[in-house]
Amino acid sequence: MELMMGGSLTDILGRSVDFKEAHIAYVCKFVLGALAYMHRNYRMHRDIKSDNVLVRRAAPSPDPHIR
């Protein structure tokens, strides 16, 4: 498993945040892609929530990468 220094999506956004639709779509695209990968490999995740979406920050860029 890869170390994700950025913390969880909840840590980044906080509990009460006005999240724009474009940002929601971006996160959903990657989360659903990861779930599709897991299902193709006969794995499942039974606790999908923002606390369990881990984020890392690339060294030169402030843009987070979702895992």
N, C-alpha and C positions, 0 to 999 in steps of 0.2 A: 504494500500500500504506500502511496506517495504522501509525503508530509505536506500539509496544506496550512501555511502560516497565516493566511488571511482570516481564518476562523469560519464560522457558519454564516449563511446568508442572513439569518436573524441578527447576528452580531454586527454585520455591516449596515443593515437597514434600520435596525431598532424595531421595537414592537408596534409603534404607530408611525407609519410612513405613507406619504402620497406617492405611490409608484406609478409612473407613466405606462401607458399601454405598450409602447414600443419596448420598454425595459422588461415588462412582464413577458412579452413574446420572446425576447432574447433568452431569458432564463428558462422559460418553458421549452424552447427548442432544444437546449442542451440537456435539461433534465429528462425530457421524453426520449431523446436520443440515447441517453445512458440507460434508461429503463428498457428500451427496445433491445439494446445490446445484451442486457442481463437476461431478458426473456428468451432471446435467441440461444443463449447458453444455459437455459433451464435453471435460472436463478430468479429469486423474487425478493422484493424488499417490502416489508410489512409496516413500515413506519415512515412514509414519505411526508416530509414537512420541511419548512425552511431551516429548522434547527439542524437537519441532517444533510443539507446541501452545503458542501465545503467549498471554500473559495481560496484561491491563492493569488498573490500579486506577482507579476513578472518583474524582474529586477529593474530594467530600464523604463518600464511603462507603468503609470498608475492605474491602468485598465485591469480590472480583476478577471481572472480565468475561473470558470466554474467547473467543479469536479463532483 
